[in-house]
């Protein structure tokens, strides 16, 4: 129980630090935010009205206290560009980005782990060399370029998938999946390469340890040794990498959503930055930070299931 309590306390402290950092980042920007938004031709009355709306006319301590309470209620104010609550705007775009990230994660796990196992079992052989070359290419190719190539190959040439369109899940789930296949694949390719390389290295290290020789000497089948013992121990660093790289999936979605014209969080964030919509940018930054923190929290908890030594400690 102490383990979970410590992890939960760490989570709460991290969330508070992120909120403080986000608040401070938007307050230390040189110049008056209201003047930046309205432009130099704005009158004093217009600037004062916007300062009151943004809350920047009050003392910093009072601003932070109010903003902290509102953030925990998921209330980030009203968008200056769309004149709608920030939470409503995010909720409308969130399903697209979450679906894209989850599909990319599923592809990463479904393809990366089997390839990593194949490469470790065929060390030095043709299969290992092919997988290694493929991972090097996957790491070298940028996601946006991969997205463009997928559009040209499977969207415009073969016409297997529609491009630059998104069908909402509520209208047609199958078409929604089809519209996310290419962008999720473009996002997943470099992540697959990372997972394969980490898993291959980790499994080769585990295969050289004494407990593997002991298990084999007891007459256990090779498949039992590999999947019941070696793979479970080798997955620990891989799960860490997957958790960390989930943040990269969110960051990569900012570009991929532009390439595939998807109405997600990434395109909304770029629009908010372009229009100096500070409340919307703040809300989106906090959302992305919270997501990364939550994923890493889940990864920490998964260690206790994968590694018995952590449970004993």
KETI-403259 format. One record per residue (C-alpha): z, x, y; residue in one letter. Coordinates in steps of 0.1 Angstrom, whole numbers. Each point is the difference from the previous one (the first is absolute). Example, Ala and Ser with C-alpha at 12.3 -4.5 7.8 and 13.67 -1.06 7.14 Angstrom:
BEGIN
((78 123 -45) 'a')
((-7 14 34) 's')
END
This chain:
BEGIN
((0 0 0) 'x')
((7 29 23) 'x')
((-35 12 -5) 'x')
((-15 -33 13) 'x')
((25 -2 28) 'x')
((-10 35 12) 'x')
((-36 -8 -2) 'x')
((5 -33 19) 'x')
((20 18 27) 'x')
((-28 26 3) 'x')
((-25 -28 3) 'x')
((19 -17 28) 'x')
((5 32 19) 'x')
((-37 9 -3) 'x')
((-10 -35 13) 'x')
((24 4 30) 'x')
((-15 35 8) 'x')
((-35 -14 -2) 'x')
((8 -28 23) 'x')
((16 24 25) 'x')
((-29 24 -2) 'x')
((-25 -28 5) 'x')
((18 -14 30) 'x')
((4 35 15) 'x')
((-36 9 -5) 'x')
((-12 -30 20) 'x')
((25 6 28) 'x')
((-6 38 5) 'x')
((-37 -5 6) 'x')
((-7 13 35) 'x')
((-6 -27 26) 'x')
((8 -37 3) 'x')
((-12 -19 -31) 'x')
((-6 -31 21) 'x')
((-21 20 25) 'x')
((-19 16 -30) 'x')
((-8 -34 -14) 'x')
((-10 -17 32) 'x')
((-17 29 17) 'x')
((3 16 34) 'x')
((-13 -31 19) 'x')
((29 -22 -12) 'x')
((23 -14 27) 'x')
((37 7 1) 'x')
((7 -36 -10) 'x')
((-22 2 -31) 'x')
((16 33 -10) 'x')
((35 -15 4) 'x')
((-10 -31 -20) 'x')
((-13 21 -29) 'x')
((31 23 1) 'x')
((22 -30 -3) 'x')
((-22 -13 -30) 'x')
((2 35 -16) 'x')
((37 4 8) 'x')
((-5 34 16) 'x')
((18 -11 32) 'x')
((34 2 -17) 'x')
((22 30 -10) 'x')
((-12 19 -30) 'x')
((32 -7 -20) 'x')
((-4 -37 5) 'x')
((-37 1 -8) 'x')
((7 19 -33) 'x')
((29 -24 -10) 'x')
((-22 -30 5) 'x')
((-30 15 -17) 'x')
((21 11 -30) 'x')
((13 -35 -5) 'x')
((-34 -15 4) 'x')
((-16 26 -24) 'x')
((25 -9 -28) 'x')
((-11 -36 6) 'x')
((-36 11 -2) 'x')
((-6 -11 35) 'x')
((-21 25 19) 'x')
((-9 -22 30) 'x')
((-34 -13 10) 'x')
((-33 18 -1) 'x')
((-14 8 34) 'x')
((-35 -1 -13) 'x')
((0 -31 -22) 'x')
((29 -20 17) 'x')
((15 -7 -34) 'x')
((32 11 -17) 'x')
((-4 35 -15) 'x')
((15 -12 -33) 'x')
((-26 -27 -3) 'x')
((-28 24 6) 'x')
((13 25 -25) 'x')
((6 -28 -26) 'x')
((-36 -11 3) 'x')
((-14 35 -6) 'x')
((26 13 -24) 'x')
((-15 -15 -32) 'x')
((-32 19 4) 'x')
((16 34 4) 'x')
((26 -6 -27) 'x')
((-27 -11 -24) 'x')
((-21 30 8) 'x')
((30 24 -4) 'x')
((11 -16 -33) 'x')
((-34 0 -15) 'x')
((-4 37 10) 'x')
((33 7 -16) 'x')
((-9 -18 -32) 'x')
((-33 19 -2) 'x')
((19 33 6) 'x')
((24 -6 -28) 'x')
((-25 -16 -24) 'x')
((-25 29 3) 'x')
((22 29 10) 'x')
((25 -1 -27) 'x')
((-24 -2 -30) 'x')
((-22 28 15) 'x')
((31 21 5) 'x')
((10 -5 -36) 'x')
((-36 8 -12) 'x')
((-1 32 21) 'x')
((34 12 -13) 'x')
((-9 -6 -37) 'x')
((-34 16 4) 'x')
((12 31 19) 'x')
((-28 25 3) 'x')
((-26 -22 -16) 'x')
((-30 -18 14) 'x')
((19 -32 8) 'x')
((26 19 19) 'x')
((-27 18 20) 'x')
((-18 -32 9) 'x')
((32 -17 11) 'x')
((10 31 21) 'x')
((-35 0 17) 'x')
((3 -37 7) 'x')
((35 4 16) 'x')
((-13 28 22) 'x')
((-28 -22 12) 'x')
((24 -30 5) 'x')
((22 22 22) 'x')
((-29 14 20) 'x')
((-17 -33 8) 'x')
((15 -20 30) 'x')
((8 -36 -7) 'x')
((-22 -13 28) 'x')
((-30 19 -13) 'x')
((7 -12 -35) 'x')
((1 -35 14) 'x')
((-34 4 16) 'x')
((-15 13 -32) 'x')
((15 -29 -20) 'x')
((-15 -25 25) 'x')
((-34 16 -3) 'x')
((1 2 -38) 'x')
((17 -32 -11) 'x')
((-3 -22 31) 'x')
((-35 6 15) 'x')
((-19 15 -30) 'x')
((14 -17 -31) 'x')
((14 -30 19) 'x')
((29 -3 -24) 'x')
((25 -6 28) 'x')
((-2 -16 35) 'x')
((8 24 28) 'x')
((15 -5 35) 'x')
((14 -34 -11) 'x')
((34 -11 -13) 'x')
((7 -33 -18) 'x')
((37 -12 5) 'x')
((20 -3 -32) 'x')
((6 -37 7) 'x')
((-37 -7 0) 'x')
((-12 19 -30) 'x')
((22 26 -18) 'x')
((-29 14 -20) 'x')
((-21 6 31) 'x')
((31 15 17) 'x')
((3 25 -28) 'x')
((-37 9 1) 'x')
((2 6 37) 'x')
((29 25 -5) 'x')
((-14 19 -30) 'x')
((-21 25 20) 'x')
((25 7 28) 'x')
((29 4 -26) 'x')
((-22 23 -20) 'x')
((-7 21 31) 'x')
((37 3 7) 'x')
((9 7 -36) 'x')
((-23 29 -8) 'x')
((20 28 18) 'x')
((33 -15 -13) 'x')
((-14 0 -36) 'x')
((-9 36 4) 'x')
((36 9 11) 'x')
((16 -20 -28) 'x')
((-22 16 -26) 'x')
((8 35 11) 'x')
((37 -6 3) 'x')
((2 -17 -34) 'x')
((-20 26 -17) 'x')
((22 28 13) 'x')
((32 -19 -7) 'x')
((-11 -8 -36) 'x')
((-10 35 -7) 'x')
((35 12 11) 'x')
((17 -26 -22) 'x')
((-22 9 -30) 'x')
((13 36 2) 'x')
((37 -9 -1) 'x')
((22 3 -31) 'x')
((7 -37 -5) 'x')
((-37 -5 -7) 'x')
((0 26 -27) 'x')
((32 -15 -14) 'x')
((-15 -35 -1) 'x')
((-31 13 -18) 'x')
((21 19 -25) 'x')
((18 -32 -9) 'x')
((-33 -15 -10) 'x')
((-6 -24 29) 'x')
((-36 -10 5) 'x')
((-18 17 28) 'x')
((-6 -33 17) 'x')
((38 -8 -1) 'x')
((8 34 15) 'x')
((-26 -3 27) 'x')
((6 -36 12) 'x')
((37 -5 -8) 'x')
((14 33 12) 'x')
((-25 22 18) 'x')
((-17 -26 22) 'x')
((32 -17 11) 'x')
((14 33 12) 'x')
((-33 11 15) 'x')
((-2 -32 21) 'x')
((30 8 22) 'x')
((-19 23 25) 'x')
((-31 -23 -2) 'x')
((20 -31 10) 'x')
((14 20 30) 'x')
((-36 9 10) 'x')
((-11 -36 -4) 'x')
((28 -13 21) 'x')
((-7 26 28) 'x')
((-37 -7 -2) 'x')
((5 -37 5) 'x')
((5 9 36) 'x')
((-34 18 0) 'x')
((-16 -32 -15) 'x')
((13 -19 31) 'x')
((-12 27 23) 'x')
((-34 1 -18) 'x')
((-3 -37 3) 'x')
((-3 3 38) 'x')
((-33 18 -5) 'x')
((-12 -18 -31) 'x')
((5 -34 16) 'x')
((-23 11 28) 'x')
((-26 12 -24) 'x')
((0 -33 -20) 'x')
((8 -23 30) 'x')
((31 -13 -16) 'x')
((24 -22 21) 'x')
((31 19 -9) 'x')
((29 18 16) 'x')
((-21 31 7) 'x')
((-26 -17 21) 'x')
((28 -20 18) 'x')
((18 33 8) 'x')
((-31 16 14) 'x')
((-6 -31 21) 'x')
((36 1 13) 'x')
((-2 36 9) 'x')
((-34 -5 18) 'x')
((15 -28 20) 'x')
((33 17 7) 'x')
((18 -29 -17) 'x')
((34 18 -3) 'x')
((20 -29 -17) 'x')
((-27 -3 -27) 'x')
((-2 38 -5) 'x')
((38 2 -3) 'x')
((1 -28 -25) 'x')
((-28 16 -21) 'x')
((16 35 1) 'x')
((33 -14 -12) 'x')
((-17 -20 -27) 'x')
((-18 30 -14) 'x')
((31 21 2) 'x')
((21 -26 -18) 'x')
((-26 -3 -27) 'x')
((0 38 -7) 'x')
((39 1 0) 'x')
((1 -30 -24) 'x')
((-25 17 -24) 'x')
((20 32 0) 'x')
((32 -19 -6) 'x')
((-16 -17 -31) 'x')
((-12 35 -12) 'x')
((36 13 3) 'x')
((13 -28 -21) 'x')
((-27 4 -26) 'x')
((13 35 -8) 'x')
((31 -14 -17) 'x')
((-23 -19 -24) 'x')
((-22 30 -7) 'x')
((26 28 -2) 'x')
((31 -6 -21) 'x')
((17 30 17) 'x')
((1 -19 33) 'x')
((17 -29 -17) 'x')
((27 23 -15) 'x')
((6 16 34) 'x')
END
